[in-house]
């Protein structure tokens, strides 16, 4: 059993991962930006007497990351596993989303993970032992309008992960990527539709796809089980799609040429819905009041 750092543990996949790994006997340091949101994790850890220590960790801050990892290394001597889970949304049409939102999304989803990676790699390399798991998304393998900012951040993390995996392989440090599809987490909580805009069609389609997937929701604990299998050496794959629709979405994209995928943007709603039904076996319902 090892010492594990999990980021973004106040809810969703991060919370489920911290609990799952602690139940599996690992010592977990559960990082989160806002400790006021730690009550659910504290309650479970206390009730089940789990080896979980909650730490203040803002992955957007150099000082916060440096301080948190320094304290953990001083206390435990080494870190066996890093799970980079902290992430935010950042969808919306490229034309309409402010540059500041793009920067914020990249800061957390890419640079936040990079900060934590750089905090653990030196000691893992020296010990010639360790595992880094980066939580990306199926959006890390393909772009679907209107997720430009979010997809860009996940593509960046996937590219970094693949390079890092090659760099650290000679030192017996493993890098793995987990690619969730639509998971029942706060990130996919329904929200009001935006005001009408030139991209309302693509926004509605993505919302309808999410809604259809959430009719048979995938629990974040299913993603956590995949992470546990990687940590425990039961999976050796670089990329690990997860969720009822994770692998299906990736295969859906791979089944089409680039040009065919792009052309779906100009298809009618009926044509688009039929294509999703054929390839994903999902009945999407296009209505104006769906989430975005």
C-alpha positions as CSV (number, residue, x, y, z in Angstrom):
1,X,0.0,0.0,0.0
2,X,1.3,3.4,-0.9
3,X,1.1,7.1,-0.2
4,X,-1.3,8.8,-2.7
5,X,-2.0,12.4,-3.5
6,X,-5.4,13.1,-5.1
7,X,-6.3,16.6,-6.3
8,X,-9.7,18.1,-6.5
9,X,-11.4,15.9,-3.9
10,X,-14.2,18.0,-2.7
11,X,-16.7,16.3,-5.0
12,X,-17.2,14.0,-8.0
13,X,-14.4,11.8,-9.3
14,X,-11.8,13.2,-6.9
15,X,-13.9,12.5,-3.8
16,X,-14.8,9.0,-5.0
17,X,-11.1,8.3,-5.8
18,X,-9.9,9.4,-2.4
19,X,-12.5,7.2,-0.7
20,X,-11.9,4.2,-2.9
21,X,-8.1,4.2,-2.6
22,X,-8.3,4.7,1.2
23,X,-10.7,1.8,1.4
24,X,-8.2,-0.2,-0.5
25,X,-5.6,0.4,2.2
26,X,-3.7,3.3,0.6
27,X,-2.8,6.4,2.7
28,X,-4.5,9.3,0.9
29,X,-3.7,13.0,1.0
30,X,-6.9,14.6,-0.4
31,X,-6.2,18.0,-1.9
32,X,-8.8,20.6,-2.4
33,X,-8.8,24.4,-3.0
34,X,-11.6,25.2,-0.6
35,X,-11.5,23.4,2.7
36,X,-15.1,24.6,3.4
37,X,-16.2,22.0,1.0
38,X,-14.5,19.1,2.8
39,X,-17.5,18.1,5.0
40,X,-18.6,15.1,2.9
41,X,-15.2,13.6,2.7
42,X,-14.5,14.2,6.3
43,X,-17.7,12.5,7.3
44,X,-17.0,9.4,5.3
45,X,-13.4,9.2,6.5
46,X,-14.4,9.6,10.1
47,X,-17.2,7.1,9.9
48,X,-15.2,4.4,8.2
49,X,-11.9,5.3,9.9
50,X,-10.2,5.7,6.6
51,X,-6.5,6.8,6.2
52,X,-7.4,10.2,4.6
53,X,-5.7,13.5,5.4
54,X,-7.3,16.5,3.8
55,X,-4.9,19.2,2.7
56,X,-5.4,22.7,1.3
57,X,-4.1,22.5,-2.3
58,X,-4.9,25.1,-5.0
59,X,-3.4,23.7,-8.2
60,X,-3.5,27.2,-9.7
61,X,-1.0,28.4,-7.2
62,X,2.7,27.7,-7.3
63,X,3.1,28.5,-3.6
64,X,0.1,26.3,-2.6
65,X,1.4,23.3,-4.6
66,X,5.0,23.7,-3.4
67,X,3.9,24.0,0.3
68,X,1.4,21.1,0.1
69,X,3.8,18.6,-1.5
70,X,6.7,19.8,0.7
71,X,4.7,19.0,3.9
72,X,3.6,15.6,2.6
73,X,7.1,14.6,1.6
74,X,8.4,15.8,5.0
75,X,5.7,13.8,6.8
76,X,5.9,10.5,4.7
77,X,9.3,10.6,3.0
78,X,7.9,9.8,-0.4
79,X,4.8,9.9,-2.6
80,X,4.0,6.7,-4.5
81,X,1.1,7.9,-6.6
82,X,-0.2,11.3,-7.9
83,X,-3.8,11.4,-9.2
84,X,-4.3,14.7,-11.1
85,X,-8.0,15.1,-11.0
86,X,-8.6,18.8,-10.2
87,X,-10.4,20.3,-13.2
88,X,-13.0,22.8,-14.3
89,X,-15.3,23.1,-17.3
90,X,-14.7,25.7,-20.0
91,X,-17.1,25.0,-22.8
92,X,-18.8,27.4,-25.1
93,X,-18.3,28.7,-28.7
94,X,-14.8,29.9,-29.4
95,X,-16.2,33.3,-30.7
96,X,-18.2,34.0,-27.6
97,X,-16.1,32.7,-24.7
98,X,-13.8,35.4,-23.3
99,X,-10.1,34.9,-23.4
100,X,-10.0,35.0,-19.6
101,X,-12.1,31.8,-19.5
102,X,-9.8,30.0,-21.9
103,X,-6.8,31.1,-19.7
104,X,-8.6,30.0,-16.5
105,X,-9.5,26.6,-18.0
106,X,-6.0,26.0,-19.2
107,X,-4.5,27.2,-15.8
108,X,-6.4,24.6,-13.8
109,X,-6.7,21.7,-16.3
110,X,-3.2,21.8,-17.7
111,X,-0.9,24.0,-15.7
112,X,-2.4,22.8,-12.5
113,X,-1.6,19.2,-13.3
114,X,1.9,20.2,-14.6
115,X,2.7,21.9,-11.3
116,X,1.8,18.8,-9.3
117,X,3.7,16.6,-11.8
118,X,6.9,18.7,-11.4
119,X,6.5,18.4,-7.6
120,X,6.7,14.6,-7.5
121,X,8.8,13.6,-10.5
122,X,12.3,14.3,-9.0
123,X,11.7,12.0,-6.0
124,X,9.9,9.3,-8.1
125,X,12.8,9.3,-10.6
126,X,15.4,9.1,-7.9
127,X,13.6,6.2,-6.1
128,X,12.8,4.6,-9.5
129,X,9.3,4.0,-8.4
130,X,6.0,5.8,-8.8
131,X,2.8,6.3,-10.7
132,X,1.2,9.5,-12.1
133,X,-2.4,9.3,-13.3
134,X,-3.8,12.2,-15.2
135,X,-7.6,12.5,-15.4
136,X,-8.4,14.0,-18.8
137,X,-11.7,13.3,-20.7
138,X,-12.9,11.7,-23.9
139,X,-12.7,15.3,-25.0
140,X,-8.9,14.8,-24.8
141,X,-9.1,12.6,-27.9
142,X,-11.5,14.5,-30.1
143,X,-13.2,17.9,-30.4
144,X,-17.0,18.3,-30.2
145,X,-18.6,21.8,-30.6
146,X,-18.9,23.8,-28.5
147,X,-16.1,22.6,-26.1
148,X,-13.1,24.4,-27.6
149,X,-11.6,25.6,-24.4
150,X,-12.2,22.5,-22.4
151,X,-11.1,20.2,-25.2
152,X,-7.9,22.2,-25.8
153,X,-7.0,21.9,-22.1
154,X,-7.5,18.1,-22.2
155,X,-5.7,17.6,-25.5
156,X,-2.8,19.5,-23.9
157,X,-2.8,17.2,-20.9
158,X,-3.0,14.1,-23.0
159,X,0.0,15.2,-25.1
160,X,2.0,16.0,-22.0
161,X,1.1,12.7,-20.5
162,X,2.2,10.7,-23.6
163,X,5.6,12.5,-23.6
164,X,6.0,12.2,-19.9
165,X,5.2,8.4,-20.0
166,X,8.1,8.0,-22.4
167,X,10.5,10.2,-20.4
168,X,9.8,8.3,-17.1
169,X,9.6,4.8,-18.5
170,X,13.4,4.2,-18.1
171,X,13.1,5.2,-14.4
172,X,10.2,2.7,-13.7
173,X,7.7,5.5,-13.1
174,X,4.4,4.8,-14.8
175,X,2.1,7.4,-16.4
176,X,-1.5,6.6,-17.2
177,X,-4.4,8.6,-18.6
178,X,-8.0,8.1,-17.5
179,X,-10.6,9.4,-19.9
180,X,-14.1,9.7,-18.4
181,X,-17.1,10.2,-20.6
182,X,-20.3,11.8,-19.2
183,X,-20.2,11.1,-15.5
184,X,-22.8,11.9,-12.8
185,X,-20.8,14.7,-11.2
186,X,-21.4,18.4,-10.3
187,X,-19.6,19.3,-13.5
188,X,-22.6,17.9,-15.5
189,X,-25.3,19.3,-13.3
190,X,-28.1,20.9,-15.4
191,X,-27.9,24.6,-15.9
192,X,-30.1,27.1,-17.6
193,X,-29.8,27.4,-21.3
194,X,-27.9,30.6,-22.5
195,X,-29.6,33.4,-24.4
196,X,-30.1,32.7,-28.1
197,X,-26.9,33.1,-30.1
198,X,-25.5,32.0,-33.5
199,X,-24.3,28.7,-31.9
200,X,-27.4,27.7,-30.2
201,X,-27.7,24.6,-32.4
202,X,-24.4,23.1,-31.4
203,X,-25.0,24.1,-27.7
204,X,-28.3,22.3,-27.7
205,X,-26.9,19.2,-29.4
206,X,-24.1,18.8,-26.8
207,X,-26.6,19.4,-24.0
208,X,-29.0,16.8,-25.5
209,X,-26.1,14.3,-25.7
210,X,-25.2,14.9,-22.1
211,X,-28.8,14.5,-21.0
212,X,-29.2,11.3,-22.9
213,X,-26.1,9.8,-21.4
214,X,-27.2,10.8,-17.9
215,X,-30.4,8.9,-18.2
216,X,-28.3,5.9,-17.3
217,X,-25.6,7.7,-15.2
218,X,-22.1,6.4,-14.6
219,X,-21.1,6.9,-11.0
220,X,-17.8,8.6,-10.2
221,X,-17.0,5.5,-8.2
222,X,-16.8,3.5,-11.4
223,X,-14.1,5.9,-12.6
224,X,-12.4,5.6,-9.2
225,X,-12.3,1.8,-9.6
226,X,-10.4,2.2,-12.9
227,X,-7.9,4.4,-11.0
228,X,-7.6,1.9,-8.3
229,X,-6.8,-0.9,-10.8
230,X,-4.0,1.3,-12.3
231,X,-2.6,2.1,-8.8
232,X,-2.8,-1.6,-7.9
233,X,-1.1,-2.7,-11.1
234,X,-4.1,-4.5,-12.5
235,X,-4.1,-2.3,-15.6
236,X,-1.1,-1.4,-17.7
237,X,-2.7,0.7,-20.5
238,X,-1.7,4.2,-21.2
239,X,-5.2,5.4,-22.0
240,X,-8.2,4.2,-20.1
241,X,-11.6,5.4,-21.3
242,X,-14.3,5.1,-18.6
243,X,-18.1,5.5,-18.3
244,X,-20.9,3.9,-20.2
245,X,-20.3,6.1,-23.2
246,X,-16.5,6.7,-22.9
247,X,-15.2,4.1,-25.3
248,X,-18.3,4.5,-27.5
249,X,-17.7,8.2,-27.9
250,X,-14.0,7.6,-28.8
251,X,-14.9,4.9,-31.3
252,X,-17.7,7.1,-32.7
253,X,-15.0,9.7,-33.6
254,X,-12.6,7.2,-34.9
255,X,-15.2,5.7,-37.2
256,X,-15.4,9.0,-39.2
257,X,-12.9,10.9,-41.3
258,X,-11.9,14.3,-40.1
259,X,-14.1,15.8,-42.9
260,X,-17.1,13.7,-42.1
261,X,-16.8,14.6,-38.4
262,X,-16.6,18.3,-39.2
263,X,-19.6,18.1,-41.6
264,X,-21.8,17.0,-38.7
265,X,-21.8,20.7,-37.6
266,X,-23.8,21.6,-40.7
267,X,-26.2,18.6,-40.6
268,X,-29.8,19.1,-39.7
269,X,-30.9,18.2,-36.1
270,X,-32.7,15.1,-37.5
271,X,-29.6,14.0,-39.3
272,X,-27.4,14.6,-36.3
273,X,-29.7,12.8,-33.9
274,X,-29.9,9.8,-36.3
275,X,-26.1,9.6,-36.5
276,X,-25.8,9.6,-32.7
277,X,-28.5,6.9,-32.5
278,X,-26.7,4.8,-35.1
279,X,-23.3,5.1,-33.5
280,X,-24.0,5.6,-29.8
281,X,-27.4,3.9,-29.4
282,X,-28.6,7.1,-27.6
283,X,-31.9,8.7,-28.1
284,X,-31.1,12.4,-28.0
285,X,-34.0,14.9,-27.5
286,X,-33.4,18.3,-28.8
287,X,-35.3,20.9,-26.7
288,X,-34.7,24.5,-25.9
289,X,-34.6,24.0,-22.1
290,X,-31.8,21.5,-21.8
291,X,-28.6,22.2,-20.0
292,X,-25.5,23.6,-21.6
